[in-house]
Amino acid sequence: MNWEPWTGCYQMSDGCKYCYFYGPHGKRYGQNTIQKTDKFDWPIRKNTKGEYNIKGNKILATCFATDFFLPEADEWRKDAWSIIKQRIDIDFLILTKRIDRFNVSLPSDWGDGYDNVNIGCTVENQALADYRLPLFLSYPIKRRFVACSPLLEAIDLSAYLHGIDHVTVCGESGRDARECDYDWVLDIHEQCVKANATFWFKGTGTYFKQDGTVKKINPFKQGSIASELGINISNGKKLF
Ligand code: SF4
């Protein structure tokens, strides 16, 4: 289930190049105007019986079609944090390419972090891993994961995996997608084994290189082919 309190975004990172919402195809699939949606207060909206519309014990993917830490949302984010705090029975999964803006508009009672917030830092290549992950680890966050998505090259995460619960890896999708090499995926998988982090190979991407051959993968099969490779590590936990 998703919660998109605002919409719109713009490119700021190597992985954004072919973003199908806000990249070159933005006119067709999305828009670059950042604005609140009519779902802004959805997690705390109640029905006529006074019950929350969204029942508890759920994972709510938050801002997966925009970015929670956009500068344009700095004022709105204060209210969004307040909504998140009111629903301690929901896990809010927040994925961002702007982790360096984490401290902006952070609530005064944040302390070591809210228990129901799981923040995912996206890193697409080594340079972004080396820039974002030391910052990510320095912030007070109780639950952290890393998303190598889209994975654009081999990345050594091993210096940063202490304090990271989980790593997701996904190739890039779309007509212009850059190739994803299975050797890069296996390498990150090995790093997670050593660090005892859970690992999810979410999707192959459109152009998937395996054993020296690049294959074009149908978008509807990218997830199942990744899963069939059998390299996920759940350690008995539910992967997102
Ligand atoms: S941050 Fe995410 S949503 Fe925004 S342009 Fe980049 S890939 Fe697209």
Boltz pocket constraint, residues with backbone or C-beta under 6 A from the ligand:
constraints:
  - pocket:
      binder: B
      contacts: [[A, 9], [A, 10], [A, 11], [A, 12], [A, 13], [A, 15], [A, 16], [A, 19], [A, 20], [A, 21], [A, 22], [A, 23], [A, 64], [A, 65], [A, 66], [A, 67], [A, 97]]
      max_distance: 6.0
